[in-house]
Amino acid sequence: MAEYAQTNSFMVMIDGVPIGCFTKVDGIKAEYEVESYVEGGQNNFVHKLPGRTKYNDVTLTRSVNAETAGLMTWFESYKVMVKRCTGRIVAQDSSGETVMVWNLTGIFPVSWSVSPMDASGNAVLTETLVLSHEGFLP
């Protein structure tokens, strides 16, 4: 029987360097633009052709932890020089074995944020990193 990925175990690496485990990954999506072509004399249908591929930004979320400072430093380094990176998102099962890997190319950070801080509440403080990318690698 196949082992299913656990929703709380996503290891993320940028240029081969682990930036930590995240509890939520959203936006792994690709779609083709569809171009319509109307052929003269052909009135029964419109040709539909695949166009460019579009990739969604990937949003990573986790609890603020000891790795947060390193992630913030990496994000801030883009003020000095923008460098597109490769990335890897690894879905792991409950024993830490790899279930699926998504390799991304042309990654750069779009935004980094920390959830609202409220000392009177009991919510877990989380951080969110949004990455743009140019597509998947095999």
C-alpha positions as CSV (number, residue, x, y, z in Angstrom):
1,M,0.0,0.0,0.0
2,A,1.3,3.5,-0.9
3,E,2.5,5.8,1.9
4,Y,0.8,9.2,1.9
5,A,2.6,12.5,2.5
6,Q,1.9,14.1,5.9
7,T,0.7,17.6,5.8
8,N,3.1,18.7,8.4
9,S,6.4,17.7,6.8
10,F,7.7,19.7,3.9
11,M,11.5,20.2,3.8
12,V,12.5,23.2,1.6
13,M,15.9,23.7,0.1
14,I,17.3,26.7,-1.8
15,D,20.4,26.0,-4.0
16,G,20.9,22.8,-2.0
17,V,20.8,24.5,1.4
18,P,17.9,23.5,3.7
19,I,15.9,26.5,4.9
20,G,13.8,24.3,7.1
21,C,10.5,22.4,7.4
22,F,7.2,24.1,6.7
23,T,3.7,23.0,7.8
24,K,1.9,24.4,4.8
25,V,2.8,24.7,1.1
26,D,0.3,26.4,-1.2
27,G,0.5,27.3,-4.9
28,I,2.2,24.4,-6.6
29,K,0.3,24.9,-9.9
30,A,1.1,25.1,-13.6
31,E,-1.3,25.9,-16.4
32,Y,-1.2,26.6,-20.1
33,E,-2.7,29.7,-21.6
34,V,-5.1,28.7,-24.3
35,E,-5.0,30.6,-27.6
36,S,-8.0,30.6,-29.9
37,Y,-7.5,30.6,-33.6
38,V,-10.4,31.3,-35.9
39,E,-9.8,29.7,-39.3
40,G,-11.4,31.3,-42.3
41,G,-14.1,29.2,-43.9
42,Q,-14.3,26.8,-40.8
43,N,-17.4,27.8,-39.0
44,N,-18.0,24.6,-37.0
45,F,-15.4,25.2,-34.3
46,V,-12.5,27.4,-33.2
47,H,-9.0,26.0,-33.0
48,K,-7.6,26.0,-29.4
49,L,-3.8,25.9,-29.1
50,P,-1.7,25.6,-26.0
51,G,0.2,28.8,-25.3
52,R,2.7,29.8,-22.6
53,T,2.9,28.0,-19.3
54,K,2.1,30.0,-16.2
55,Y,3.3,29.1,-12.7
56,N,1.8,30.3,-9.5
57,D,3.8,31.8,-6.7
58,V,4.5,29.2,-3.9
59,T,3.5,30.2,-0.4
60,L,5.3,28.5,2.5
61,T,4.0,28.7,6.1
62,R,5.4,27.5,9.4
63,S,5.7,28.4,13.1
64,V,8.3,31.0,14.0
65,N,11.4,29.0,15.3
66,A,15.2,29.1,15.5
67,E,15.4,29.0,11.7
68,T,13.4,32.2,11.2
69,A,16.5,34.5,11.7
70,G,18.3,32.7,8.9
71,L,15.3,32.9,6.6
72,M,15.0,36.6,7.3
73,T,18.7,37.2,6.5
74,W,18.4,35.3,3.2
75,F,15.3,37.4,2.3
76,E,17.1,40.6,3.2
77,S,20.1,39.7,1.0
78,Y,18.1,40.4,-2.1
79,K,18.4,44.1,-1.4
80,V,22.0,43.9,-2.4
81,M,21.8,41.5,-5.4
82,V,18.9,39.6,-7.0
83,K,20.0,36.0,-7.7
84,R,17.6,33.5,-9.1
85,C,18.0,30.1,-7.4
86,T,16.9,26.5,-7.7
87,G,14.6,25.1,-5.1
88,R,13.4,21.8,-3.8
89,I,10.2,21.0,-1.9
90,V,10.2,17.5,-0.4
91,A,7.0,16.0,1.0
92,Q,7.9,13.5,3.7
93,D,5.9,10.7,5.3
94,S,5.6,10.2,9.1
95,S,9.0,8.4,9.2
96,G,10.8,11.1,7.3
97,E,11.0,9.2,4.0
98,T,10.6,11.1,0.8
99,V,7.2,10.7,-0.8
100,M,7.4,13.4,-3.6
101,V,9.9,16.1,-4.7
102,W,9.2,19.3,-6.6
103,N,12.3,20.9,-8.1
104,L,11.8,24.6,-9.0
105,T,14.0,26.8,-11.2
106,G,14.3,30.6,-11.3
107,I,13.3,31.1,-7.6
108,F,13.4,34.5,-5.9
109,P,11.5,35.7,-2.8
110,V,8.5,37.9,-3.3
111,S,7.5,38.5,0.3
112,W,8.2,37.4,3.9
113,S,5.9,38.1,6.8
114,V,5.1,37.2,10.4
115,S,1.6,36.8,11.6
116,P,0.1,39.5,13.9
117,M,1.5,39.4,17.4
118,D,-1.1,39.5,20.2
119,A,0.1,38.9,23.8
120,S,-3.5,38.5,25.0
121,G,-4.2,35.6,22.6
122,N,-2.9,32.1,22.5
123,A,-2.3,31.7,18.7
124,V,1.0,30.3,17.4
125,L,3.2,32.9,15.8
126,T,3.8,31.9,12.2
127,E,5.9,33.2,9.3
128,T,5.0,33.1,5.6
129,L,7.5,33.1,2.7
130,V,6.2,33.7,-0.9
131,L,8.5,32.5,-3.7
132,S,8.2,33.2,-7.4
133,H,9.6,30.7,-9.9
134,E,9.9,30.0,-13.6
135,G,8.9,26.4,-13.7
136,F,9.7,22.8,-12.6
137,L,12.8,20.8,-13.2
138,P,12.8,17.0,-13.8
